[in-house]
Amino acid sequence: MQEYGELLPPERLLLGPGPANVDPRVLRSLSLPVVGYTDPFLYGVLDDIQELLRYVFQTSNRLTLPVSGTGSAGMEMAVHNLVEEGDEVVVGIAGFFGDRIVQVIKRAGGKVIPVETEWGRALEAEKIEDALKNSNAEVIAVVHGETSTGVLQPLEKIAKIAKEYDALLLVDAVTTLGGSEIKVDGLGIDACYSCSQKCLGCTPGLAPVTFSKKAYDKIANRKKELRSWYLDVRLVEKYWSGDRVYHHTPPVSMLYALREALRIIREEGIEDRWRRHETTGRALIRGLEALGMALLVEDEEIRLPQLTTVLIPNGLDDAATRKELLERYGIEIGGGLGPFKGKVWRIGLMGYNANVKNVLHLLSALEKILKKHGFPVKNGEAVKAASEYLESR
Ligand SMILES: Cc1ncc(COP(=O)(O)O)c(C=O)c1O
């Protein structure tokens, strides 16, 4: 008979696009006793999570909760609830995840009005406005942090256009929530979703979402019922709101973990957390540049601090180098997606991992690898550049 040994996962430093390592406090919360879904203790946990999520999303939206599932479940919940058969949606496509929104909208029966840009650049608000003008779209969908390119999409102009044309604004904040400034109410975002495993600093498995009153009204006035029963937010909310009507068994341990991760964010303060991501991301860039490496995103203003895309130096093998980083230094970084496969690495500094120690550790490992392969790097130069930047802050 096959023997199944105890599971002993290796300890890795997860500096890819997520999941990231989590605070031991979050891991400890996963081992707390499981309670039933009608336990008043759990009701308290649900209330805390909703209140803490409102803080992180910077919103007073009543309808704010974590969907059971990963970021893609959040995407499906936002899209399937807001988009009906035949609805036109203007979608900003600037990378792999913009394209995923397209796929989900099509499956919901919606018609996509694409607004595209070259991967590595930000969407132009003017083009979104043109698309709105020339269509019957009532929804605009964009990705805030495009994890495939490392671009942080500015939202102000797009939000203004959405307001002017009375369109609903749907934003993918899977990579940005908890890491980059995003103020749902301040910008007037109508539907926003994220994931637990990146800048929120939790394990994968939950997808926070929030819907504005305007979005809620559209959902309440749908002509047809949602095809998806599991992701029908009006059914799910009956459990999360005061009524506590059973919908599906909540992932109790994951909810404990998310509550702890959000509590940590509350203790740190959301603005300080945004700043921490920005500072560590910029320090990493200084170090990479000192190693002679080039960044994919040329415009500094739109670089996503928690996810840096760096071009793989000519002469280094993508897979072999990432394997070396993993096996010799215990560090995971991400490879490129789609057309960037084999061309870029994606380096994440997210949540618990966005700290100086990790920046310096990665830079020294990269320095050793580059040196071994004959690149003209000077000893300690990258760490020095990153440290000098950090000291100047
Ligand atoms: C911007 C963006 N949207 C959506 C997703 C999908 O999230 P998940 O893999 O958690 O389902 C990801 C995943 O990395 C992402 O980066």
The ligand as a Gaussian input file, in Angstrom:
#p B3LYP/6-31G(d) Opt

LIG

0 1
 C       -4.975000      41.629000     -11.646000
 C       -5.446000      40.242000     -11.358000
 N       -6.741000      39.954000     -11.537000
 C       -7.217000      38.719000     -11.283000
 C       -6.401000      37.708000     -10.830000
 C       -6.956000      36.353000     -10.549000
 O       -6.835000      36.062000      -9.185000
 P       -6.724000      34.572000      -8.646000
 O       -5.528000      33.938000      -9.264000
 O       -6.583000      34.772000      -7.154000
 O       -7.976000      33.874000      -8.996000
 C       -5.041000      37.966000     -10.640000
 C       -4.125000      36.914000     -10.173000
 O       -2.955000      37.082000     -10.049000
 C       -4.558000      39.270000     -10.905000
 O       -3.279000      39.562000     -10.719000

